[in-house]
């Protein structure tokens, strides 16, 4: 066990109360008042018209793609520097993921590379708000409108992230969120598909519920999926959402402390870039000089009881997606030399000081 884990959820609100209410009422599966309440509360928080709960963040992306009609023969542009779920969900539909590089300052998808990769087969661009920093949404919206293609936002790591005063998830045709145990708010496992388009919402609800027809009991008119969230998970999610501002403030405190203490060290902190964005710091991340140094630093911190994680490896380098040789130098550079530090709400000042002192000790003794 680590003395300081990389992440742990904050469960200090009404989680137990609401879960016990589910148990007492016996409404523990995919029907119950907490499902509807969580959906409506989340839609209001983000600022969208429609929200549909699902069983996890990966199926949220798959469901969004299904709602858009993405299928075999289509191409979906996606950053290579992302968690594998973003890309796998594209493959589930039979479509082809087309990888693009990242911007060196924000680590987000490079709009110029997006523009270069658009073909007659391109159906959508997937913007992934990596580690809580928003993408350049003005550029991406403009590109998608220009080429008449869909814009999907993968906001799994970006609950509370803002771009020019608006929540991420409100710019695309359809957007997704994750509530895994290490996300900003959690339901244990869970996700959400949000949109301002009523038709896309209806299609999402239809596909996630086994393709059940609206007006005929036990009649299914499409091949659907069982992607529903349980009432228990929704109960936890609603309790979590009630404390979202406190969690975001805590995460900002953690990030501000790291930034201050890591000044004048050899590492580069993944910071907020631009005045019109709000980085929610799902993870506090740093870059070292190279992969060898990153791995040695991780080993040193592990020996002190401090858990870290490497940044996501660029997906185009993984065996199932590397049949064609590609180079995405910015994403590769970031992916090979970055790591995530402990980033959870409630991480104490003395713990952050201990972590930063061990980072400084590592470089002093190199």
N, C-alpha and C positions, 0 to 999 in steps of 0.2 A: 504494500500500500504506500501511496505517496503522502508525504506530509502536506503538500500543497498540490491538489489535482488541477488539471488544466481547466476543468469546468465542473460545476455542480449547480443544479437548479435551486432557485429560491422558492420555497413553498410555505410562505408565512402569512397567507391570507385565508380565504374561505374554502380552500381546496377540500379539507376534510369534511367541513359542514355540508358542502354541496354533494360530495361523493356519498356521504351517509344518507342524504336525502334521496339520491338515486336508489341506494340499497333498500331503504325503508319503503320506497314506492314500488319497487321491483322493476322499474323502467331502467334497465341496464344495457340494452342493445342500441340499435340505431334509431329508435323513436323515443321521444321524451322532450320535456320542455327546454332542457339545457342546450340541445342541438339548435333549436330555433333562436334561443336567446344569444348563444355564442355567435351564430351567423349574423344576426342583426346588429349586435354590439360591435363585432369586428368590422362590418361594413361601415358603420357610423364612424368608428375610430379612424379607419384608413381614408374614408371619404369617397366610397363607391356605392353604387346602387344595389349591387347584388353580391352575395357571398355564399359559397357552398362548402360545407365541411367535407373532408375526406380522411381516409385512414392513415395517410402519411404524405410527406412532401414529394416523394418520387411519383406516386400515382396522381398527385395534383398536377404535375407537369404533363404526364401522359394524358390525363383527362382534358387539360387545356388544348393539347395538340389534337385530340379526337374531336373536341368541340369545333375546332377550326377546320376540320376535314383533312388534316395532314395525313398523307398515306404514301404508299410505294410510288417511286418515281419523282417525289418532291425532294427539295433540298431545304434544310433549315440551317441558317448561319448561327454559330454558337462560339463563344470564346473557348479556346483550348485550356485556359487557366480557370478551371471550375471543378466542382465536385462531380464525380462520375455520373450521378443521377441525372444531371441536365442533359447529358449526351445519350445515356442509355434510353431515356424516355423517347428520344427522337428515333432511335433504332427500333424500339418496340412497335412503332407505327409502320415500319418498313421504309421510312424516309431516310435520306442520307444526311448525316451531320457534316457541315462544311466548317472547318476550323478557321478562326481568325486570331490574330495576335492581340496583345494587351498594350495599354498606355503605361509608360514607365513611371509616371508620377502617381496616378491613382490606382494602378493595377487592373483597371476595368477594360472592357472591350474597346478596341480601337475602331472608331467610326470610319476612318479612312480605309482601313483594311476590309471592313464590312462592304463598303462601296465597291472595292476592287473584286470582291468575291461573288457579287450578285450575277446570276445567270438567268436564262429563261425558265429554269426549273425551280428557282428560289421562291418558296411560298411564305417564309417567315424569317425573322431575325429574333433570336432569344438573347435578351439582355440579362446578364446575371450580375446582381449587385453584390460583388464579392467582399466578404468579411465585414459588411456593413457600410461600405462607402458606395454612394450612388454612381451609376454610369452617367455619361453625357447624354441626357435624355433629349435635349433640344436637337442635337445632331441626328440621333437615331430616329426620332419621330419624323424629322424632315426627310431622311433617306427612305424610310418606309412609305411615306406618302408619295414621294417622287416616283417610286417604282411600283406603287400599288401592291405592297406586300404587308403581311401581318407583323405586328410587333408583340412579342410575348415578354413579360418580365418575370424572371425567376428571383423572387424576393425571399428565398428561404433563410438567408443570413442577414436580412435587412428590415426586420420589423422595427418601425420607428425612424427609419432613415428618410431624410427629406431632400428634395431637389427643388430649389426655388420656391420654397414655402408649401410644397405639396408632397404628400407621402409617395414614396415609390410604390408601384402597383396601380397607380392611377393614370399612367401615361400610355400604357399598351392597350391593345384590343382585349387582352385577357392576361391575368397575372396569377402567380402562385406563391404560397407561403408554406413554411414547414414549422411544426411544433414538436420536433424531436426533443429528447431530454436535455440536449446541450444548446438549444436555441433560446433566444431572448425571452420568449414565453413558451411554455411547454404544455402538452397534453399527454406526455409520455411518448406516444407515437401519434401523429396527426398532421393534417395540412388543411389548406383552404385554397379555393379557386375563386377569384374575384373578377368582376367585370362591370362595366356600365351598359353593356349590350344585353338586353333581355333575352334575345334569341340564343346567344352564346351561353347565358346562364341556364336557360331551359334545356339546352342540349347537354350541358354538364350534369345537371340533375338527372336527366334521362339516362345517360350512359353510366353514371355512378351507381344507380339503383337497379342493376341487372336488366336495363332496357325495358322496364315495366311501363306499359301504356298508361296514359293518364286516366282514361275513363272506362277501363275494362279490367276487372280484377283478375290477376294472374294471367294476363295476356301480355306477351313480350313482342315488340315489333322491331327491335334491333338487337344485335349481339351486344349485350351490356356487360358490366363488370360490378363486382361487389367491392366498391371503394368507399363505403359509408363509414362515418365516424360513430362511435358509440356515445350514448348519453353520458356515461361515466367520464370519458375523455373530454367531452364538451363541457362538463361540469368543472373539471380541472382548468380547462382553457378559459372559461368565463371568470373564474376566480383569479387566474393569472392576469387576465386583461384588466381587471379592476386595479391592479398595482403596476401597470406598464410604465407609467411615468416615473415612479420610484425606481424601478429596475433600470430604466434608461439613464436616470440621473446617477445611479450607482456605477453603471458601466462607464459613464463619462468621467466620474471621479477616478476610477481605476486607470483609465487611459491617460488622464491629465497627470496622474502621479507617475506613471511609467515615463511619459514624455519628459517630465521635469528631471527625473532621476537618471535617465539615460542620455541626457545632454552631455556632450563632450566625451562620448564613448564611440568606439568604432562601428556600432550598429546603427542602422537606419530604421526609424520607427514609421510604421504605416499610419500616416496622419491624414487629417482632413485637408483636401485640396480645394481651395476656392471659398469665397464668402457666401455663396448662394447654395451651399450644400450642408447637410447635417449627417455626419458619420456616426452611426449608432454603435460602433465598436463591438460587433458580435464577438470578434476575437481581436485582442491586441497582438499585433504581429510585428516582427522585426526582420531585417535582412542583414546577413553577415557578408563577408567578402566573397566566399565561395562555398561550395557544397562540403568540402573537407572541413572547413572551419565550423560550418553549421552543425555537422554531425558531432564534432568534438565538443562543441558547446552544449549540445543536447545531452551528451554523455556526462559531462561535468555537472550539469544541473540535475540530472537523474541521480547521480551519486549523492547529491545534497537533498534528495527527497522531493524534487520539483519536477512535476510532469510537464512536458512540452509536446508539441506535435509539429511535424513538417508541414509546410504549405502544400497545397494540392499539387501533385505532379501534372504537368500538361497532358491532357487526355490523348493528344495525337501521338504521344510516345508509348502508350500502352498497347499490348500485343494485339488486341482485337480491333484497334483503330489505326494501326501503323502499317497497313499493307502498302500504302503509298508513302514514299519518303517526303517529309515536309520539314520546313524550318519555321519556327515562330520564335525568333531570338529573344524578344522581350519577355514573353511568358516563360520560356525556358530559363532565362537568367533569374527571374523572380522565383520560379518554382524550385530551382535547385538550391537556392541559398537562404530561403526564408523559413521561419518557424513561428508558431503560435505560443504565446506565453499564457499562464493562468489568467483568466479573464472574467471570472464570475462575479456577480453582485455579492457584496459582503466580504470580498477579499480585503483583509485588513491592511492598514498602512504599514505596520511592522512586517507583514508578510511580503508586501511589494518591495519594501526596502531590502529585505533579505534576498529576494530574487535578484534585484538590481546590483546589490553588492557582490553576489556570486558571479553575475555576468562580468562585473568589473574585475573581480579576482581572476577569472578565467583569462582575460586579455592581459592582465598585469603579469601573469605567470607563463605566458606563451613563450 
